[in-house]
Structures are given as C-alpha cells and as structure tokens.
C-alpha cells in the first residue's frame, strides 16, 4: 500500500498556499479548477507524500472543519523552522521530547490543521 495524499479543505487558498509553500517548503506540483467555484492545489514533500488543498466556494468558510486532522513533518533544518515559527508567533505547543527521543513542536495551519514539526 502507498498512501498518495492527504486532503485539506481550505478557507482561503492564497493564505493556505503561502503557508504550505513559503513556511513548510512543500513544492507546488499542480493547480486546477474543475469548476468556477472550486480550486485544487497539490503539493509534494521530498519523500513524495502529497497534500491536496481544496477551496470550495459553495461551502461557507465557517463550515470548513478540519478538526481532528494533524500532520507530522520531519525537518533537517529543524532549528531554522523553530526560529521562524517563534518569530511569527505560530507555536501552539513549545518543543518537547516525546517517546524519549523525538523532539518536536506543534503549530496550526490557517485551516485549523495541527502540524507537528519533528527534528529529523
């Protein structure tokens, strides 16, 4: 089995794209609109895992609910991303050690998705 992607319903595509591209550093691989009310963007990580962002303009922004979803991402440049997250006041949970050897901290994306940043 090979998981292809995780889908996230977004409130604002531009804000979400900026987060996933500029902050997390994922690579945009495809954007398209199956209708004039929907935009879809696919991003990929270095290991090939993909994230699909969907903005559906027929759904109220207040009804976009991604509660309970979280994504764990390991970074080689952990200290750099920690510094940037602190500067941007994005940290939801400060760095901690989990399972005796996994250092990580937590942030939230613009759509309420929990992001666990893991030291690679």
N, C-alpha and C positions, 0 to 999 in steps of 0.2 A: 504494500500500500504506500502511496505517496500523496500526502496532503498537498493540494495545489495552491489554495489561497484562503484567507480569512476575509469575510465581507463586513464592512462597516458602513452603516447608514450615517451620512453626514448632514449637518445643519447648514454648513457653508463650505462649498467645495474649495474656494480660493484659500480660506483660512486653513482648512484641512490639508490641502496640497502643500502649503507653506510649511506646516508642521512636519509632515512626513518627508518632504524633500529637504528643507533647509535645516531643520533641527535634527531629525533622526538620520538623514543622509541616504534615504532609500532612493532608488533610481526609477523615474517615471518611464514606463515602457509602452503605455498605450492609453489614450483618452478617446472616448467616443460618446455619441448621444443617440441612443436607439429611438428617442422621440424628442420633441422640443421641450418637454417637461422633465427630462432625465439626463444626467451626465454621469458617466462611469470613468474612473481612472484606475489603472493598475500600476502598482509599484512592486519592485523586487528588491530583495536583500542579496547580499553577497553569496549566500548559500542556495539561492533560487526560490526561497519561500516568497510568496506574493501576498500583498494586501490589496483588496479591491475596495475603493471608495465609491459609494453611490449617493448622489444627491437627487432626490425625487421631489420636484417642486409641487407635486399634487398632495404631498403629505405636509401637514403643519410642522414647523420646526419644533414646536412644543411636544409633538408626538414622537419625535425621533428618540428612541430609547435603546441605549447600548449597555444598560446596567448589567452587571454580572460578567461582562467580557473583559478579559485582560490579556495582554501580550507580553511575553518575556523576550527581551532582545539583549544579546551579549555584545559588548563593545571592547575592542582592543584599546581604544582611546578613552577608556572609562573616566579617567581623571579630567579630561577636557570636557566631556559631556556633563559631568557632575558640576564643574565650574560654571559652564554656560547655564545649566538648569538653575543653579543658585542665583546667578546674576539676573535671570529672567523671572525669579521667584516662582518657579514651576514645581518645586518639590512638595509632594504630598506626604511622603514618609522619608525621613533622612536615612543616609546609608546605615546599613546594619549587616551583620553576618548571620546567614541562615544555614542550617544544616552543617554547622561547624566550619564550612569553608567557602561558602558562596556569598561574596559581598555584593550588595545591590541597594538601590534606592528606587522610589516609586514616584511617578508623575502621572498626570492625566492629560489626555489629548483634548482638542477642542470639542469633542463629541461625548465626553464622559468615559472614554475607554481608559482603563488602567494600564499603564505601561511600566513594567518592571525592567529597570536598566541594570544589567548584570555585568560585573567585571569579568572579562574573558581571560 
